[in-house]
Amino acid sequence: MKSRLAQEKLRDLLGTFPAVVLLGPRQAGKTTLAFAEKDTKPNAIYLDLELPSAQRQLDDPEAYFLAHQNQLVILDEVQRFPDLFAVLRGVIDHRRRNGEAVGQFLLLGSASGVLLQQTSESLAGRVAQLELTPFQARELLPSHALAADLNSLWVRGGFPLSWMAETDANSLLWRDAFITTYLEKDIPALGPRIPSTTLRRLWTMLAHSQGELLDQSKLAGALAISGQTVGRYIDLLCDLMLVRRLHAWSGNTGKRLVRAPKVYVRDSGVVHALLGLQNLDAVLGHPVAGSSWEGFVIEQLLAAAPQAQASFYRTSHGAEVDLVLQFRAGETWVIEIKRSSAPTVSKGFYIAAEDVNATRKLVVAAVDQPFPMKDGIEVMNPLMAANLLASFSSL
């Protein structure tokens, strides 16, 4: 099961570009989406490059691809074979000359850094990128859903098998297994020799400090490793699309701005699994509740506006806003995130909005109906805000 929105976007890109890279963490639904597309093209070919049988078929990749002209070739976990990208460039150009301009290759991967680097170097102008996140509220809920309707998605997170589990207990069991598999199988398969116990402790520490400024020295001291090593491990978790670094806004205001990024474990269900929180009551009773909600909302909003440049704003004197979105059209939105159903904003929010020249000011909170506040501030729930952003981004 994957959303109609993702299927339509993938189809549009395959109808425009010779190749599409479909990025996303493991178990987010990339293969399911690829097979849905394959079912519409009876002669499409799927190769899972984790399987030795598929790898043997690509002993001579150029000959293989040229033998399957006029067919969509789907390559899963393609980051395992970076040498393929140079071959793909030549094959795409050859097939173009033979009249096959678009929809030649669908490349699936769960390590974004490797894929983005390879495609930018080898396939510039020939490839489009589409990030497939775990389920988002816009995919699952009607536009009129109430704030409470978001709670299950917040607690369980958006990974399909976690979301669709029969009980909260089964959902947590799936997420625990997911975390263990990543640590003990998936990450070692990418090459890094990282002790799984150390990486689990770091991942858990990031969950405890969800949405806080990154302090590599503090993390390094707790883990008895160097700050440089901590940075490398976080780079890896970001590359696997499990962790997000949200960078500080860097415009020129003449004020002392905080420069350190904030760090979020991207899926709220993984946050709760790392902390052993099984259900809504456990989450609400834990100190992480507010920051977990903040991270959950940020993922909803950024998925709805993937082209926006995202950051947060904070000065050394305390003026701050949770999210700044800058659009190509020149608009800048500031967004404050609250768990409360009766949200308020501080003086620092107004200062931040003025400093970044905000054209729109939102407070995203656990409310059922949108309403205005003074000075043009709009209050709405995360689903309403995501729908608003998606509509604006499509203009």
Protein Blocks (a to p, Z undefined) as FASTA:
>chain_A
ZZfklmmmmmmmmmmbmbdcddddehilmmmmmmmmmmmmmkbccddfkbmklmmmmmpm
mlmmmmmghiacddehkllmmmlmmmmmmmmmmmmmnopaghkbccddfbfklmmmmmmm
mmgoiaccdddddddfklmpcfkbcfklmmmmmmnopafklmmpmbfklmmmmmmmmmmm
mmmmmmmmnopacdfklmmmmmmmmmmmgoiacdfklmmmmnopafklmmmmmmmmmmno
paccddddfbdehpacdfbdcdddfblklmmmmnopablmlmmmpmklmmmmmmmmmmmm
mmmmmmbccdddddfkopacfbdcddfkopacdddddfbfbdcddfklmmmmmmnopabd
cdddddfbdcddehhiacddfklmmmmmmmmmmZZ
